[in-house]
């Protein structure tokens, strides 16, 4: 039995729009650099189909393809900030409110050995 991936069949609207916007931006980056789909595919070690799918914003295209395209266009640096725990204000706030202040209850040490 095959697992059904509803994310690929019906992604949340915001996810679909973000991937499509990324694809459009990658296509613009390629055209500005005067590169063909074939040249870019060769540079990232894949065929032209993967590049075309990424530029169309296909949700099933792997993150490695998108990341490699960013690398080819020298646009990879902003990826370092994606989901950075230090920049996750909501996560930090939730973490501070739920974290224990001590790992074990405070108590006096005894000399029982």
Secondary structure as UniProt FT lines:
FT   HELIX           6..9
FT   HELIX           13..32
FT   TURN            33..34
FT   HELIX           37..44
FT   HELIX           48..55
FT   TURN            56..57
FT   TURN            59..60
FT   HELIX           63..72
FT   TURN            73..74
FT   HELIX           77..81
FT   TURN            82..83
FT   HELIX           85..87
FT   HELIX           89..98
//
